[in-house]
C-alpha cells in the first residue's frame, strides 16, 4: 500500500503527520520525502543515510555537421528548449523537459542525448523504517523529473520487498503535488480549520478527486477557527480520519524536531487509530479498482 500525505497549502502539518505515522507503523515501511524543493522529513525521522546519487534529465546535444536546419526539432518542442533561426540552432537545457521528442523526429540523426543535473537522491534507515528522499539542485526549476526518479527507485524497492510506503508530498495542487499522489493507493489531506486552510483544502479535493482514489482528511490544530471544513467533508462524504488538537505542547515538540506521536499516550493512540483507518479505507477501494480493471 502507498499512502500519500498531501495538503492544499504549506504549513498544515503534513510532514508532522507523515513522521508520526512512520513512527507507529507496525509493518515493514519505507518513508519517502517527495517534497524535493524543501525536504524536511529527515529533521524528524533523523535517518542514517546509507547512499546518495545524482539524478539527471536527458537534454539535446546537436551535431551541427549533420544538421540541415529543417526545424523538425523546434516544431515538436512545446517548451522552446531547442530552436532554429536560419542557419543557427540553439538549445536551452534549463527549459528541456526530457521528452526526447527532438531526438526521435530528427531526420538526420543529428541530435544525441546529453544530461542536466537535477539534484540528489538519498536513502537510508530511520530505526526500522526505510528512508528515501530527493533534494532538488539549487537553481533547478523543475521538480517533477527528479520526483519521477525517486518514484522509480521506490517502485523497485516495493517490488522487491512488498513493503508499505508513506509519501510526504509537496504542498499545493500544482504539477509536483499531482506527480506525488499519482501512484498512491490512498490520499490523506492534512488541513486546518482556518479560512485559508479551508479554501486550499477545497482546491486539493477538486484537483485530486478525478484520480478516483480514496481521500480522507486529517484536521490539524482542531479547535482553532471555523467549522466549514467539517460541513464540507460531511456534504462530500469525505471521512475525517483524525483530529490533532490545537495544543502548545505539540507546537513546542514540533519546533524541537520531535515526533508528536511520542509526546503523549493520547497522541500515540490518535496516530495508531489513523493508521488503522488508512488501511481500512485503502482496502475498501480495492474491489472497485478490480471491477474497473
Secondary structure as UniProt FT lines:
FT   STRAND          2..6
FT   TURN            10..11
FT   HELIX           14..24
FT   STRAND          29..33
FT   TURN            36..37
FT   HELIX           42..45
FT   STRAND          48..62
FT   TURN            64..66
FT   HELIX           72..76
FT   TURN            78..79
FT   STRAND          82..85
FT   TURN            86..87
FT   STRAND          88..91
FT   HELIX           93..95
FT   HELIX           101..105
FT   TURN            107..108
FT   STRAND          111..126
FT   TURN            127..128
FT   STRAND          129..136
FT   TURN            138..139
FT   HELIX           144..161
FT   STRAND          164..168
FT   HELIX           175..181
FT   TURN            182..183
FT   STRAND          186..192
FT   HELIX           195..209
FT   TURN            210..211
FT   STRAND          214..222
FT   HELIX           228..236
FT   STRAND          239..245
FT   HELIX           248..255
FT   TURN            256..257
FT   HELIX           260..262
FT   HELIX           265..292
//
